Amino acid sequence: MDKAYSFNKPKVELHVHLDGSFKPETIIHFAKKRQIQIPADTVEGLLQIISYREPLSLTEFLAKFNHYMPAIAGDREAIKRVAYEFVEMKAKEGVVYVEVRYSPHFLANSKVDPIPWGQKEGDITPDDVVDLVNQGLREGEKAFNIKARSILCCMRHMPKWSLEVVELCKKYQNDTVVAIDLAGDESLNSESAPGHMKAYEEAVRCGIHRTVHAGEVGPPSVVKEAVEVLKAERIGHGYHTIEDPSLYKELLNMKMHFETCPWSSYLTGACDPDFAKHPVIKFMKDKANYSLNTDDPLIFRSTLDIDYAIAYNHMDFTEEEFKRVNINAAKSSFLPDKEKKELLYKLYDAYGMVLTTKL
């Protein structure tokens, strides 16, 4: 049996999805208020349907969202509230800085074919969603004394949305939004889709930071395209990069940041189920630039402590390595330089470390 482990020092989290972090109580509340049918009307009943603790395929995992998104998507009060509650949740986990990501179009319940959860398109625009999330994050920051920023997701299967996503990044660049992301099914090989390419080209031109989900279940070639075509500054997951030694070495030399999520990678079947064989171990041994993150804590019934306990029990992590990955995360965050330095000083002070290099 695993030993309980908690890194009781300030933490930084860079890869977590807002729509994978709702409180089940909030889902049930808005389902009742809006008279929307969801599979269960109790917290435990809902969790039995939408969460799981044994591996499924990535496709089966993604289907979980369809069970509960109707309760939140398209509702102004709900969208603002889940953003506020997200900050509260992370503060309780000891996180002092978090970057939370989401698709404005999915939370707006934008028209897709078919609409994932079978609802009519509402009157909330993706722009409205970003504004509402920003309000919730700002109020959460004040209430819980942590810093929260957001990343807007393009979706691989919907390249026609991507130009609007980058325009929203530009509009709200100084109002919590710090970056653009590309998420979804890697098998679509969509990095070179014109919509995604143009959006990322515009992001580069306007100084908008860029991360891309790549190498989670897809091959190293997806990671290579993310870096070379989309000019990604960070890679979401990136486990399969190590299968291409030359690419892996190149990214090590670039100090490319990998946003790893150990418990998620087990439950989505992204990696060997034996944690002793997990790519994070190689990242650790090679002193790669990476962080530990939860990804979708609602569906995985997780907190950061679960990912830290996995690293401690199965990957031989020391307290020094936990400190290092959090400093990595702070250095690789998408904060402006001044705020990044403030965050790093806060970590160094809390960790009892002496700053010996210039930030």
N, C-alpha and C positions, 0 to 999 in steps of 0.2 A: 504493500500500500504506500502511496506517495506521502511524503512528509509535507505538512502544511508549510507554506513559505510565503512571506509577504515582505516586499522591499519597502520598509516604512520610511521612505524618504521621498522628496518631490520627484514626480515622474512627468515625462513628456510623451504624448501619443500623437502619431501622425497619420494613422490609417484606420479610420473607423467611419462607418456609414450611418448617417442620421436615420435613414429609414430601416436600418437594422438595429436600432437602439431605443425604439419606443417602449414606454412602460406598458405592460399588458393592461393595467388598470385604466390607463388613458385610452387605449384602443377600445375597451369595453364601454367606457363612459361615452365616447363620441359615437360609437355604433348605436347605442341606445338613444342618444339625443337626436341623431340624424335618421333613426329608424332604418339602419342598414344591417342587413343580415350578415353575420359572421359565424364561424363554425361552433362557437361556444360562448357562454355568457358568464363564465367564472374564470378567474385568473389561472387556476390549475388546469381547467379544461382547455383553455386556449393554449397554454404552454405545451400541453400534451400533443397538440396538433401542429403548432408552428415551430416548436423547438425540438432538438434531438441531440443525442450524445454518442451515437455510433455512426460511422462513415456512410455518407450517401454520395451520389455523383453530384457534380456542380450543377447540372440541370435540375436534379431533384431539390437541391438546396434553393435554387433561384425560384422554384415554384412555390416555396413557402410564403413569399411575399404576397402572393395573390390572396391568401387567406385573410389578411388583416389590413392591407393598404386601403381598401375602400372606406374604412372608418375614418382615416386621416386625410387622404388626398382630396384636394379641392375645397377644404374648409379652413377659413382664415384663422379662427380661434384655435383650431387643432394644430395647425402648422406652427403658429407662434409658440403654443404651449409645449409641443414636443421638443422644440429647440431649447427653450428655457429649462425643461426637465433634463435634457441631455447634459447641460452644463452642471446642474446639480449632481447628477450621477457621477460625472467625472471628478468633481470636487471631492466627493466621498471616497473615491479611489486614490486620492492623493495626487491627482494630476494637476500640475500648475500651468501647463500650456497644452492645448489640444487643437488639432486641425480636423474638422469634421466635414465629410463630403456627402453630396447628394445630387440627384438629378432634379433640377427645377421643373422639368417637363413632367416627370412622373408624379411629383407632389402636386402639380397643378392638374393632374389627370389629363394631360394633353392627348390629343387624338393620335392614336396609333392603330394599326390594322393587324389583328383586332386589339381593342383596348384590353390591357392585361387583366383587369379585374371586372370587365363587363359593365362598366358604368358609362353614362353619357358624359360628354365633355362639359366641365363646369365653366363658370364665368371668371375663374381665377387664372391669371396669366402666369407664365414662368417668372416674369418680372415681379409680379405680386408675391410669388413664393419667396424669392430672394429677399425682398424687403421684409416680409414677415419673419423669416428665419433670422435675419439680421437683428430685428427687434428682440426676438427671444434670446438670442445669444448675448446681446448687449445687456439686457436686464439680468440674465444669468450671471454674467461677469460681475456686475455690481453686487448682486446678492451673495455670491459664493466666493468672491475674491480669487478667481482664476482668469486666465486669458484664453479666449476662444476665438478661432478664426475658421473660415470655411473654404471649401474647394468645390467648384461646380463641375459636375460630371457630364461629359458627352457619353453617348451610348453607341457601342459598336454597330448595333443593328439599325440605328437611326441617324445616319450621317447628315440628314437634312436638318437636324436640330443643332448641329455643332456650331454653325456660324452664329446662331442666336446665343448659344452658351458663351462663346468668347465675347460677344457684345455685352452680355450681362457681367462678365468678369471685368470688362473695361469700365462699365458704368459704376460698379460697386467696389472697385479696386481699393478704395480708401475707406470702405465700410464693411469690414470683416472679411470680405472675399480676398483670398491671397493667391489662388491658382486655379488651373483647369486640369481635368482628369479625363481619361478615357476608360470606361468600364464595360463589362459585358462579356459575351462569349468570344474567347480568343480564336476559336476555330473559324470564325468568319474572315480572318485575315484582312481586317478592314483598315489597317493603318494607312494604306494608300488610297482609301476612298476619298474622292475630292473634297467632300464636306469636312472630314476630319483634318486632312492636310491643310486646307485653307484656314481652318480655325486655329490650328497650331502655328501656322506661318504668321497669322495675325497676332497670336499670343507672343511669339518671339519678337515681332516688330514693336509691340507695345510694352514690352518688359513684363509680361504676365508669366508667372512661374508655371512649370509644367511637370505633371507626373502622369504615369500611364500604368494601368494594370497590365502586366506582361509576365510570362514565364510562371504563372500560377499553375495552370494545367497545360498551357501551351509550350511549344518547343523554344529553344534558344533563339531561333530566327525571329520570333515575335518580339523578344527583348531587343534584338539587334535593330529591327525596324523602328521600335519605339525610340531608341537612342538616335539612330541615324536619320530617320525620316521625320519623326515628330519632335526631335530635339528634347527628349525627356531629360529632366534634371534629377528625377527620382523614379524608381521602379516600384510599383505596387506588387509585392510578393517576390517575384523573380527567382524562385527556387530552381527552376530548370536551366538557369544560366550556367550552372556548373557543368552541364553536359557538353558544353562547348568551351574547352579549356582556354583557347585563344581569346574568345570573347570575354570570358570570365576574368582573365588576366588583364585585358584592356580596361574593363570596368573597375577592377581593383585599383589600377594605376590612376584612373580618373577620379577615384574616391566616390564613385556612384553610390547613392544611398538606396538600400533595399528596405522597403517597408514590410517586414515579415510579421506573420500572424500564425504562431505555431498551432494553437488549438483549432483555429479555422482550417489550417492546411490538413489536419487530421480528419475533420468532419466533412470536408468537401472532396476528400480523396486526392488532394493535390500532390501529396508526398507519400512515401512509404509509411505505413501506419506505425512502424517501429521508430519511436522518437530518437533512439540511439543512432539511427541512420539519417536523421534529418539534415538538410542542407545548412540549417542555421549553425550546426556544429562546425562545418567547414568555414562558414563565414566567421565564426568566433576564432577558430585556429589561425585563419589567415588575416586576422585583424581588419576584416572588411568593415565598411561603413554601413551599419544597419540598425534597425530599431525593433522593439517588440510591441505589438499592437493587438487589439481585440477583433477588429473587422466588423462583426455583426453580433454584438453581445446578447440581443434579445433572442435570436434564433439559436445561438450556441449556449445559452444560459450561462454566460461567462462574465467575468470581470478581468481586469489586468492581472489580478493575483493568480488566476488560473494559468495564464501564459507564463508568468514568472515562476510559478511552481513547476511547470513542465520543464522550463529551462534549468531550474535548480536540481530537480530530481533525475532528469534524463539526459541532460546535456552538460553536466559538470560546471554550471555557471557559478562563479564566485561573486561576492558582493562587488568586487572591483569591476567585474564585467558588466554587472547591472548598472553601475555608475557610468561606465564607458558608453553603453548603448544609449543611455539617456542624454549624455553629452553629445554623442553622435546625432541624436534626434534634434537636439536644440540647434546644433551647428547646421544641420540640413533642413531646418524649418524654413518656411517661406516668409518669415517676419522681415521687416526692414532691418538694416544693420544695427541701428541704435537699439531697437527693441530686442533683437537677437542677443546683443551684448548684455543687456539687462537680464535676460533669461539665463544666459550662461553664468553670469556672476552669481545669480540666485542659486543655481545648482552647485557651483563650486563652493559657495559658502555653506550650503546645507550638507554637502558631502565631506566637508573638512579638508578640501583639497586646495593646494596652492596653485594659482594660475601662473604657469611658467612660460607660456607662449603668448604672443600677441593674437588677439581675437580678430 
